[in-house]
Amino acid sequence: MRILFLTDNFPPEVATAATRTFNHCEEWIKDKNTDVTIITSFPNFPFGKVYKGYKNKLYQKETISGLNVIRVWTYMAENTGVLKRIIDQFSFALTSFFFGLFQKYDIIVATSPQFFTIWSAFLLSKIKRKPWVFELRDIWPESIYTLGVIKNKKIISFLEKIELYLYKDANLIIPVTNAFKDNLVKRGIDSSKIYPITNGVNSKIFYSKDRNHNLARKLNLSNKFVVGYIGTHGIAHGLDFIIETIRDIEDDSIHFLFVGDGSEKKNIKALVYKYDLKNITFIDTVSEEKVVEYISVCDISLICLKRNDTFKSVIPSKMFNMAAVGRPILLGVEGESKDILIKYNAGLSFVPENKESFISQLLELKNNKDLYSSTKKGCRKLAEDFDRKRLATNMLTLINNTFISNR
């Protein structure tokens, strides 16, 4: 079976889509009967600037860990604003479609939420008469409407009609949460072709680790209780609320470590400067291999989103990574994420964007030693059950069955 995988993001980028795709495809090719070709852009996320060692050329082939990778030209834009990002994503749809015409494959997989990537897969499937798989990582355009990125209801309605048509046309849909499946079924999509495969943890990189004392000293955090937020600093994450709440924390031993980048980072840092907060450290994006060292410096991990019903269907992937390193989770997300946290006793949850709830749960995790110890154990169990190798194998089985049934 020859798989063509279309993804706008791929390593050396460290976005969730990039690492999930890489880990899955790397696992798939261990099956000698499976060949994978990936069409992606030249690495530039999140700043819209091509990474060192690359040029934004029309076409380039390379091999990464045995995977055939084809990089194609795109219009590059920083992960902020609307129009330029749409042009960025649409340009990838065009070039991935064009070069996809010249590849040999049996089935196509395309990953969202870069919505136009899915258009490319759909068109290729029609022209080449091959089945295609829709990997659904976000309910788009609903999520961008929720965030106010596009407010025009007529535009959203038009995009949703296209979205539903693509769901109906896809031979297989693989959402990353069960809630996404429920959403689609309620909207009339055949449940028999929807099989959730959640995000998970790459156990080769993320594993139980003691504190890196050298790094802690370098960051002046040796004698601090460190709350770590590691990931995208975007509109959806509500980090402005976190900064506002930090002002009211009276425990001087608590320090917040933010690692990553995103469209809201400048605004968040401006708030810190405005309030002259001294208990916050910012670190730019680091490689996936180095992330575990920064997680090890933390005592607990912070995971949060804005309070909105749309986000109840989301399971942040960082949840699994932080759990694998053995750091109890302070979760500000409702719905399926909270259910998993409670099931595994992997931390405490607070009501999103609720100051009193956030502070009380933070202090409970810090001061209740028995609770802290039990949630560390829960984290390890959670990580074991969501190992990405097992999830990748399950996904390949689904793809293979789809390929066989559409021969």
C-alpha positions as CSV (number, residue, x, y, z in Angstrom):
1,M,0.0,0.0,0.0
2,R,1.4,3.4,-1.0
3,I,0.1,6.3,1.1
4,L,0.3,9.9,0.0
5,F,0.1,12.2,3.1
6,L,-0.6,15.9,2.7
7,T,0.3,18.1,5.6
8,D,1.1,21.8,5.8
9,N,3.4,21.2,8.8
10,F,6.2,18.7,9.2
11,P,9.5,18.5,11.2
12,P,11.7,20.3,11.8
13,E,8.6,22.3,12.8
14,V,7.3,21.3,16.2
15,A,3.6,22.0,15.8
16,T,1.3,19.2,16.9
17,A,0.3,18.3,13.3
18,A,4.0,18.0,12.4
19,T,5.0,15.7,15.2
20,R,1.9,13.6,15.1
21,T,2.2,13.0,11.3
22,F,5.9,12.3,11.6
23,N,5.5,9.8,14.5
24,H,2.7,8.0,12.8
25,C,4.3,7.8,9.4
26,E,7.6,6.7,10.9
27,E,5.8,3.8,12.6
28,W,3.8,2.9,9.4
29,I,6.8,2.2,7.3
30,K,8.0,-0.4,9.7
31,D,5.4,-2.5,7.9
32,K,7.3,-3.6,4.8
33,N,4.1,-3.6,2.8
34,T,3.6,0.1,3.4
35,D,5.3,3.0,1.6
36,V,4.7,6.6,2.6
37,T,5.3,9.8,0.6
38,I,4.7,13.1,2.4
39,I,4.0,16.4,0.6
40,T,4.5,19.4,2.9
41,S,5.8,23.0,2.8
42,F,9.3,24.2,3.6
43,P,9.5,24.6,7.4
44,N,8.4,28.1,8.4
45,F,5.9,27.8,11.3
46,P,5.0,29.9,13.3
47,F,6.9,33.0,12.1
48,G,6.5,32.6,8.3
49,K,10.2,32.6,7.9
50,V,11.9,29.6,6.3
51,Y,14.2,27.6,8.6
52,K,17.9,27.7,8.4
53,G,19.2,25.2,5.9
54,Y,16.1,25.5,3.6
55,K,15.0,27.8,0.8
56,N,11.4,28.3,-0.3
57,K,11.9,26.7,-3.6
58,L,9.3,25.3,-6.0
59,Y,10.1,21.7,-5.2
60,Q,12.6,19.6,-3.2
61,K,12.9,16.0,-2.2
62,E,14.5,14.6,0.9
63,T,14.5,11.6,3.1
64,I,13.8,11.9,6.8
65,S,14.0,8.7,8.9
66,G,13.2,6.6,5.9
67,L,10.2,8.7,4.8
68,N,10.0,10.2,1.3
69,V,9.4,13.9,1.9
70,I,8.5,16.3,-0.9
71,R,8.6,20.0,0.0
72,V,6.7,22.5,-2.2
73,W,6.6,26.2,-2.5
74,T,4.1,28.2,-0.4
75,Y,3.4,31.8,0.3
76,M,4.8,32.1,3.9
77,A,3.0,34.1,6.5
78,E,3.4,34.5,10.3
79,N,0.7,32.7,12.3
80,T,-1.2,35.9,12.9
81,G,-3.9,37.8,11.1
82,V,-6.4,36.3,8.6
83,L,-5.8,37.2,5.0
84,K,-2.1,36.3,4.8
85,R,-2.7,33.0,6.6
86,I,-5.5,32.1,4.2
87,I,-3.2,32.8,1.2
88,D,-0.5,30.8,2.9
89,Q,-2.8,27.8,3.4
90,F,-4.4,28.1,-0.1
91,S,-1.0,28.2,-1.8
92,F,-0.1,24.9,-0.2
93,A,-3.3,23.4,-1.4
94,L,-2.4,24.5,-5.0
95,T,1.2,23.3,-5.0
96,S,0.5,20.1,-3.1
97,F,-2.3,19.3,-5.6
98,F,-0.1,20.0,-8.6
99,F,2.9,17.8,-7.4
100,G,0.5,15.2,-6.1
101,L,-0.6,14.6,-9.6
102,F,2.8,13.2,-10.4
103,Q,3.1,10.8,-7.5
104,K,2.2,7.1,-7.4
105,Y,-0.1,6.1,-4.5
106,D,-3.0,3.9,-3.6
107,I,-4.7,6.1,-0.9
108,I,-4.5,9.8,0.2
109,V,-4.4,11.1,3.7
110,A,-4.9,14.8,4.5
111,T,-4.8,16.5,7.9
112,S,-6.8,19.5,9.0
113,P,-7.3,22.2,10.4
114,Q,-5.5,23.7,7.3
115,F,-8.8,23.5,5.5
116,F,-7.5,23.9,2.0
117,T,-5.2,21.0,2.4
118,I,-8.4,18.8,2.5
119,W,-9.5,20.4,-0.8
120,S,-6.2,19.2,-2.4
121,A,-6.8,15.7,-1.2
122,F,-10.4,15.7,-2.5
123,L,-9.4,16.9,-6.0
124,L,-6.5,14.4,-6.2
125,S,-8.8,11.6,-5.2
126,K,-11.2,12.4,-8.0
127,I,-8.6,12.8,-10.7
128,K,-6.6,9.8,-9.7
129,R,-9.6,7.8,-8.7
130,K,-8.1,6.9,-5.3
131,P,-9.8,6.7,-1.9
132,W,-9.0,9.5,0.6
133,V,-8.8,9.9,4.4
134,F,-9.8,13.0,6.3
135,E,-7.8,13.3,9.5
136,L,-9.8,15.8,11.5
137,R,-7.9,17.7,14.1
138,D,-10.2,20.7,14.5
139,I,-13.8,21.5,13.6
140,W,-13.1,24.1,11.1
141,P,-14.7,26.7,10.3
142,E,-16.6,26.5,13.6
143,S,-13.5,27.1,15.7
144,I,-12.4,30.2,13.8
145,Y,-15.9,31.7,14.1
146,T,-15.8,31.0,17.9
147,L,-12.5,32.9,18.1
148,G,-13.8,35.8,16.1
149,V,-11.2,35.3,13.4
150,I,-14.0,35.5,10.8
151,K,-17.3,37.0,12.0
152,N,-19.3,37.1,8.7
153,K,-22.0,34.5,9.1
154,K,-22.6,34.2,5.4
155,I,-18.9,33.3,4.8
156,I,-19.0,30.8,7.7
157,S,-22.2,29.2,6.4
158,F,-20.7,28.8,2.9
159,L,-17.5,27.2,4.3
160,E,-19.6,24.9,6.5
161,K,-21.4,23.6,3.4
162,I,-18.1,22.8,1.8
163,E,-17.0,21.2,5.1
164,L,-20.0,18.9,5.2
165,Y,-19.6,18.0,1.6
166,L,-16.0,16.9,2.2
167,Y,-17.0,14.9,5.2
168,K,-19.6,13.0,3.2
169,D,-17.2,12.4,0.3
170,A,-14.3,11.1,2.4
171,N,-13.9,7.4,2.4
172,L,-12.7,7.5,6.0
173,I,-12.7,10.2,8.7
174,I,-10.2,10.0,11.6
175,P,-11.0,12.6,14.2
176,V,-8.7,13.1,17.2
177,T,-11.5,13.1,19.8
178,N,-14.7,11.2,20.3
179,A,-16.5,14.5,20.7
180,F,-15.6,15.4,17.1
181,K,-17.2,12.2,16.0
182,D,-20.4,13.1,17.9
183,N,-20.4,16.5,16.3
184,L,-20.2,15.0,12.8
185,V,-22.9,12.3,13.5
186,K,-25.3,14.9,14.8
187,R,-24.8,16.8,11.5
188,G,-25.7,13.8,9.4
189,I,-22.3,12.2,8.6
190,D,-22.3,8.4,8.5
191,S,-20.9,7.1,11.8
192,S,-19.7,3.9,10.2
193,K,-16.8,5.6,8.5
194,I,-15.7,7.7,11.5
195,Y,-13.1,6.2,13.8
196,P,-11.4,8.4,16.4
197,I,-7.7,8.1,16.9
198,T,-6.7,10.5,19.7
199,N,-3.4,12.3,20.0
200,G,-0.8,10.5,22.1
201,V,2.8,10.6,23.4
202,N,6.0,9.7,21.6
203,S,7.6,7.6,24.4
204,K,11.0,7.8,22.7
205,I,11.1,11.5,23.5
206,F,8.8,12.0,26.4
207,Y,9.4,9.8,29.4
208,S,9.6,10.0,33.2
209,K,12.5,12.3,34.1
210,D,13.9,13.9,37.2
211,R,14.5,17.6,37.4
212,N,17.3,19.0,35.2
213,H,19.0,20.9,38.0
214,N,21.6,22.5,35.7
215,L,18.8,24.0,33.5
216,A,16.9,25.0,36.6
217,R,19.9,27.0,37.9
218,K,20.4,28.6,34.5
219,L,16.8,29.8,34.6
220,N,17.1,30.9,38.2
221,L,14.4,28.4,39.2
222,S,16.2,26.1,41.6
223,N,14.2,27.1,44.7
224,K,10.9,27.7,42.9
225,F,7.7,25.7,42.5
226,V,7.4,25.9,38.7
227,V,4.2,26.0,36.8
228,G,5.0,25.2,33.1
229,Y,3.0,26.2,30.1
230,I,4.6,24.6,27.1
231,G,3.0,25.1,23.7
232,T,1.4,27.5,21.3
233,H,0.6,31.0,22.7
234,G,-2.5,31.6,20.5
235,I,-5.9,33.2,20.6
236,A,-7.6,30.1,21.8
237,H,-5.5,29.5,24.9
238,G,-6.6,32.4,27.1
239,L,-3.1,33.2,28.4
240,D,-4.1,36.8,29.0
241,F,-6.4,35.5,31.7
242,I,-3.5,33.5,33.2
243,I,-1.3,36.6,33.3
244,E,-4.1,38.7,34.9
245,T,-4.6,36.0,37.5
246,I,-0.9,35.6,38.4
247,R,-1.1,39.2,39.7
248,D,-3.2,37.9,42.6
249,I,-1.0,34.9,43.6
250,E,0.6,35.8,46.9
251,D,2.9,32.8,47.2
252,D,6.3,34.1,46.2
253,S,7.7,30.5,45.7
254,I,5.5,30.0,42.7
255,H,7.0,30.8,39.3
256,F,5.5,30.4,35.8
257,L,7.6,29.2,32.8
258,F,6.1,29.8,29.3
259,V,7.9,27.9,26.5
260,G,6.8,28.4,22.9
261,D,5.5,31.0,20.5
262,G,2.3,32.1,18.9
263,S,0.2,35.0,17.7
264,E,-0.6,36.2,21.2
265,K,2.9,36.0,22.7
266,K,3.7,39.7,22.1
267,N,0.5,40.8,23.8
268,I,1.1,38.4,26.7
269,K,4.6,39.7,27.2
270,A,3.3,43.3,27.0
271,L,0.9,42.5,29.9
272,V,3.7,41.1,32.0
273,Y,5.7,44.3,31.4
274,K,2.6,46.4,32.2
275,Y,2.1,44.8,35.5
276,D,5.9,44.5,36.2
277,L,5.5,40.8,37.1
278,K,8.8,39.1,38.2
279,N,7.6,35.5,38.6
280,I,7.3,34.7,34.9
281,T,10.0,33.5,32.5
282,F,9.5,33.3,28.7
283,I,11.4,30.9,26.5
284,D,11.1,30.7,22.7
285,T,10.2,27.5,20.9
286,V,12.7,24.7,21.4
287,S,13.0,21.4,19.5
288,E,10.9,18.5,20.5
289,E,14.0,16.7,21.9
290,K,14.7,19.6,24.2
291,V,11.2,20.1,25.4
292,V,11.5,17.3,27.8
293,E,14.3,19.1,29.6
294,Y,12.1,22.1,30.1
295,I,9.2,20.0,31.3
296,S,11.5,18.4,33.8
297,V,12.2,21.8,35.4
298,C,8.4,22.1,36.1
299,D,6.6,20.9,39.1
300,I,3.2,20.9,37.4
301,S,2.0,21.5,33.9
302,L,-0.6,24.1,32.9
303,I,-3.0,23.4,30.1
304,C,-5.7,25.9,29.3
305,L,-8.2,27.2,26.7
306,K,-10.8,29.9,26.7
307,R,-14.1,29.1,28.2
308,N,-16.3,28.1,25.2
309,D,-18.5,25.1,24.4
310,T,-16.5,24.6,21.2
311,F,-13.4,23.7,23.2
312,K,-15.2,21.0,25.2
313,S,-14.5,18.7,22.2
314,V,-10.7,19.4,22.2
315,I,-8.0,17.2,23.8
316,P,-4.7,19.3,23.9
317,S,-1.9,17.0,22.8
318,K,0.5,18.6,25.3
319,M,-1.6,16.8,28.0
320,F,0.0,13.5,27.0
321,N,3.5,14.8,26.8
322,M,3.4,16.4,30.2
323,A,1.9,13.3,31.8
324,A,4.6,11.1,30.3
325,V,7.3,13.2,32.0
326,G,5.4,12.7,35.2
327,R,4.2,16.3,35.9
328,P,0.7,16.6,37.4
329,I,-1.7,18.6,35.2
330,L,-3.5,21.8,36.1
331,L,-6.2,21.7,33.4
332,G,-8.4,24.6,32.3
333,V,-10.3,22.7,29.7
334,E,-13.8,21.2,30.0
335,G,-15.3,18.2,28.3
336,E,-13.4,15.2,27.1
337,S,-10.0,16.4,28.3
338,K,-11.4,16.8,31.8
339,D,-13.0,13.4,31.7
340,I,-9.6,11.8,30.8
341,L,-7.9,13.8,33.7
342,I,-10.4,12.6,36.2
343,K,-10.3,9.0,34.9
344,Y,-6.6,8.7,35.4
345,N,-6.3,11.0,38.4
346,A,-3.6,12.9,36.6
347,G,-4.1,16.3,38.1
348,L,-6.7,18.8,39.0
349,S,-9.0,20.9,36.8
350,F,-10.2,24.5,37.2
351,V,-13.1,26.3,35.6
352,P,-11.6,28.0,32.4
353,E,-11.1,31.7,32.9
354,N,-12.2,31.6,36.5
355,K,-9.7,33.3,38.8
356,E,-10.7,31.8,42.1
357,S,-10.9,28.3,40.7
358,F,-7.5,28.6,39.1
359,I,-5.7,29.8,42.2
360,S,-7.4,27.3,44.6
361,Q,-6.6,24.3,42.4
362,L,-3.0,25.5,41.9
363,L,-2.4,25.8,45.6
364,E,-4.1,22.5,46.3
365,L,-1.7,20.7,43.9
366,K,1.3,22.6,45.4
367,N,0.5,22.1,49.1
368,N,-1.2,18.7,49.2
369,K,1.7,16.3,49.1
370,D,-0.4,13.1,49.1
371,L,-2.5,14.4,46.2
372,Y,0.6,15.5,44.3
373,S,2.2,12.0,44.7
374,S,-1.0,10.2,43.6
375,T,-1.5,12.4,40.5
376,K,2.1,11.7,39.4
377,K,1.2,8.0,39.4
378,G,-1.9,8.8,37.4
379,C,0.2,10.6,34.8
380,R,2.3,7.6,34.2
381,K,-0.8,5.4,33.6
382,L,-2.3,8.0,31.3
383,A,0.9,8.1,29.2
384,E,1.0,4.3,28.9
385,D,-2.5,4.1,27.6
386,F,-2.0,6.8,25.0
387,D,1.3,5.7,23.6
388,R,1.6,7.0,20.0
389,K,3.0,3.7,18.6
390,R,-0.1,1.8,19.5
391,L,-2.3,4.6,18.1
392,A,-0.3,4.7,14.9
393,T,-0.8,1.0,14.4
394,N,-4.5,1.4,14.9
395,M,-4.7,4.2,12.3
396,L,-2.7,2.2,9.8
397,T,-5.1,-0.7,10.2
398,L,-8.0,1.6,9.4
399,I,-6.3,3.1,6.4
400,N,-5.4,-0.4,5.1
401,N,-9.0,-1.6,5.5
402,T,-10.2,1.4,3.5
403,F,-7.7,0.8,0.8
404,I,-8.7,-2.9,0.5
405,S,-12.4,-2.1,0.5
406,N,-12.0,0.5,-2.3
407,R,-9.8,-1.6,-4.6
